[in-house]
């Protein structure tokens, strides 16, 4: 299982968070596209391809990597909650 430190290191390469960019909302690195926008699209049942078409500054690889990071963080949280 991926460590919390590894999640933080990976997220720094994929996600930017700067007060000067959208008031510090987490965005895909190198863009102004909020991570929340991807989650919102998926929650509403839109395919990943539609998100990528609407936000061409986000690559497929980066979107999948962020989703993988979220998955790992949730799984890690679940294991910690069960153990704690």
Legacy VTK file of the C-alpha trace (Angstrom):
# vtk DataFile Version 3.0
C-alpha trace
ASCII
DATASET POLYDATA
POINTS 84 float
0.000 0.000 0.000
1.203 3.512 -0.793
2.362 5.607 2.168
0.912 8.997 3.083
4.280 10.572 2.266
4.211 9.004 -1.203
0.665 10.320 -1.765
1.841 13.802 -0.790
4.887 13.588 -3.087
2.816 12.414 -6.038
0.113 15.020 -5.455
2.713 17.800 -5.546
3.558 16.775 -9.119
-0.081 16.498 -10.211
-1.857 19.156 -8.216
-1.135 22.851 -7.713
-2.540 24.821 -4.812
-1.705 28.511 -4.822
-3.630 31.444 -3.343
-2.989 33.322 -6.596
-4.757 30.622 -8.634
-8.468 30.411 -7.897
-7.904 31.357 -4.260
-5.962 28.216 -3.407
-8.426 25.664 -4.778
-6.520 22.501 -5.819
-6.096 22.475 -9.606
-4.413 20.180 -12.098
-0.756 21.208 -12.191
-0.035 23.715 -14.930
-3.722 24.551 -15.456
-6.557 26.491 -13.869
-8.855 23.445 -13.903
-10.045 22.513 -10.400
-9.710 18.872 -9.356
-13.280 19.205 -8.054
-14.488 19.732 -11.624
-13.321 16.242 -12.603
-15.058 14.745 -9.564
-18.247 16.682 -10.375
-18.257 15.401 -13.956
-17.865 11.807 -12.841
-20.494 12.158 -10.092
-22.970 13.382 -12.691
-22.275 10.347 -14.859
-20.319 12.093 -17.596
-17.550 9.999 -19.147
-13.931 10.951 -18.585
-13.616 11.647 -22.310
-16.199 14.439 -22.052
-14.256 16.084 -19.228
-11.066 15.865 -21.301
-12.828 17.336 -24.345
-14.140 20.235 -22.242
-10.767 20.829 -20.540
-8.057 20.116 -23.138
-5.298 21.447 -20.860
-5.730 18.309 -18.714
-4.168 15.184 -20.222
-5.680 11.729 -19.954
-2.598 10.584 -18.058
-2.879 13.394 -15.525
-6.611 12.818 -14.976
-6.093 9.084 -14.432
-3.148 9.737 -12.112
-5.232 12.110 -9.974
-8.063 9.564 -9.792
-5.550 6.877 -8.808
-4.160 9.180 -6.134
-7.666 9.780 -4.775
-8.328 6.044 -4.769
-5.107 5.332 -2.885
-5.853 8.058 -0.333
-9.358 6.687 0.254
-8.113 3.126 0.586
-5.418 4.228 3.005
-7.986 6.179 5.008
-10.221 3.102 5.122
-7.413 0.923 6.436
-6.461 3.490 9.054
-10.083 3.873 10.162
-10.525 0.119 10.476
-7.313 -0.252 12.456
-7.873 2.771 14.667
LINES 1 85
84 0 1 2 3 4 5 6 7 8 9 10 11 12 13 14 15 16 17 18 19 20 21 22 23 24 25 26 27 28 29 30 31 32 33 34 35 36 37 38 39 40 41 42 43 44 45 46 47 48 49 50 51 52 53 54 55 56 57 58 59 60 61 62 63 64 65 66 67 68 69 70 71 72 73 74 75 76 77 78 79 80 81 82 83
